[in-house]
Amino acid sequence: MAGFLLSRMGVDVLVLEKHADFLRDFRGDTIHPSTLELMYELGLLDEFLKRPHQEIREITAQVGNGTATLGEFTHLPTHCRFLAQMPQWDFLNFLCEQAVRYPDFHFRNRTEVTDLIQEQGKITGLRAKTPDSEIEVLADLIIAADGRHSIVRKQAQLKAINLGAPMDVLWMRLSRRPGDPGQTFGRADSGRLLVLIQRNDYWQCAYVIAKGTIGELRQRGLTAFREEIARLSPFLHDRVQELKDWKQVSLLTVVVDRLETWSRPGLLCIGDAAHAMSPIGGVGINLAIQDAVATANILGPALLRGVPTRDELQKVQERREFPTRAIQRMQIMVQNRVIKRVLSSTRPLSLPWPLRLLNSWPFLRRFPARFIGMGPRPEHVKTPDVHAYRESLAA
C-alpha cells in the first residue's frame, strides 16, 4: 500500500517480496471498514468488492451456554458498514494490479532482503538474494514492512518492547456445509477457545492455547485434539476427522511488541515490523494499512524533494504511535482479563457482565465496533494522483 500510494505521487518505488507469490494460508484476512473507506477514497471500492469476499455486519461469541453480540458495524460513518473477509493474497494481488499501472512502481518477487547498507551511520540501501544472484539496492529511504520477525529491523538493531502474550494460536481448516452457521463467531468454555472464520466452502479455525503448551497438546494426541474441537462446536463432530496429521495444524506464536524508535536515518519500519499485534480483533493488517497511508501523506512530499530528514521520519511514529498503543492496550486487557481466564478455567463458564450488558443495551455494541472497525485515528488519502493529473492536462 505504501509503494502504491508513493508511486501514485510520482515517487520511484521498488517493492521486494521474498516469496514467489502472496499465496500463504492463515494470515489476517479481515478488511475493516477503515481500509474499505480508503479504497473508496482511491476510487477502487467498486472494483475491489467484485473480488470474492464475505461481509460481516456483526460479531458474536458463545461463552458456556450464553451468546452475546460483541459489535455491530451497521452504524459506522463509512461507505461500507461491514468487515470484508477476503484472503490476504487476493487483497495483495489487487493492490499490485492497481500499482503496476503507474510507471514509478516496480515489483520484484523471489527477492529476500539479507542485510542493510550503511554509510556514516545512515542507511543507504540493502542487500538481497535472488534465485540467480545477490543484488544491492540503493535508495533514499528503506521502508521495512517485513512483519513481526523483520530481518530489516534486526539488522538495524532497533530495540523492541515486548508487551507479553499469554496465548498462542493453532490454525487449521475444516469443510463447511449447507446448514452451518452463516457468520464468523467464537466459542469459549472450560479452558478452551475456538474461533471459526467463514470461508464459503470451509471454516478457517483458530484454536487458542496457553503459551508454550503446544508440546503437551501434541503429546495427548490428535484424537484428543479433534474431540476437543467437536465438544466446543458440536456441528463439526463429523468433520474433525479431516485433520489426519499435525502438519495440517499451523502454530502462530503470538507476539505483542513495539519498537521504541521506528526509524533511523534512511530507514522507517511500519506495520508488524514496528509493532507486532495480537490476533485479537483482527486489526493487524488494517493498522499496517493506516501506517502506510500516514507514511505516504507525511513522507511523499519529502521524497519528491530528496531524502527525508530524521524529523520527518519521526513524524510518522508520532502520528501512528497513539493508535498503536491504544489498540495494544485493548488487546492486552482482553488477553489478561478474558483469554487468560478462559484458558485457566476448569469449570463451565457463564457470560461475563460486560457481555450481558451488550445483550441488554444493544446500542453499546457500536462502541467496540467503531474502535475495531475504524481505529482510534483513521487515516485518509491526502496525496495526489500526479499521473491522472498529467493525463488530464494532456487531454
C-alpha positions, 0 to 999 in steps of 0.5 A: 500500500505504501509503494502504491500510494508513493508511486501514485505521487510520482515517487520511484518505488521498488517493492521486494517480496521474498516469496514467489507469490502472496499465496500463504494460508492463515494470515489476517484476512479481515478488511475493516471498514477503515481500509474499505473507506480508503479504497473508496477514497482511491476510487477502487471500492467498486472494483475491489468488492467484485473480488470474492469476499464475505461481509460481516455486519456483526460479531458474536461469541458463545461463552458456556451456554450464553451468546452475546453480540460483541459489535455491530458495524451497521452504524459506522460513518463509512461507505461500507458498514461491514468487515470484508473477509477476503484472503490476504493474497487476493487483497495483495494481488489487487493492490499490485494490479492497481500499482503496476499501472503507474510507471514509478512502481516496480515489483520484484518477487523471489527477492529476500532482503539479507542485510542493510547498507550503511554509510556514516551511520545512515542507511543507504540501501540493502542487500538481497538474494535472488534465485540467480544472484545477490543484488544491492539496492540503493535508495533514499529511504528503506521502508521495512514492512517485513512483519513481526520477525523483520530481518530489516529491523534486526539488522538495524538493531532497533530495540523492541518492547515486548508487551507479553502474550499469554496465548498462542494460536493453532490454525487449521481448516475444516469443510463447511456445509449447507446448514452451518452457521452463516457468520464468523463467531467464537466459542469459549468454555472450560479452558478452551477457545475456538474461533471459526472464520467463514470461508464459503466452502470451509471454516478457517479455525483458530484454536487458542492455547496457553503459551508454550503448551503446544508440546503437551497438546501434541503429546495427548494426541490428535484424537484428543485434539479433534474431540476437543474441537467437536465438544466446543462446536458440536456441528463439526463432530463429523468433520474433525476427522479431516485433520489426519496429521499435525502438519495440517495444524499451523502454530502462530506464536503470538507476539505483542511488541513495539519498537521504541524508535521506528526509524533511523536515518534512511530507514522507517519500519511500519506495520508488524515490523514496528509493532507486532499485534495480537490476533485479537480483533483482527486489526493487524493488517488494517493498522499496517494499512493506516501506517502506510497511508500516514507514511505516504501523506507525511513522507511523499512530499519529502521524497519528491524533494530528496531524502527525508530528514530524521524529523520527518521520519519521526513524524510518522511514529508520532502520528501512528504511535497513539493508535498503536498503543491504544489498540495494544492496550485493548488487546492486552486487557482482553488477553489478561482479563478474558483469554487468560481466564478462559484458558485457566478455567476448569469449570463451565463458564457463564457470560461475563457482565460486560457481555450481558450488558451488550445483550441488554443495551444493544446500542453499546455494541457500536462502541467496540465496533467503531474502535475495531472497525475504524481505529482510534485515528483513521487515516485518509488519502491526502496525496495526489494522483500526479499521473491522472493529473498529467493525463488530464492536462494532456487531454 
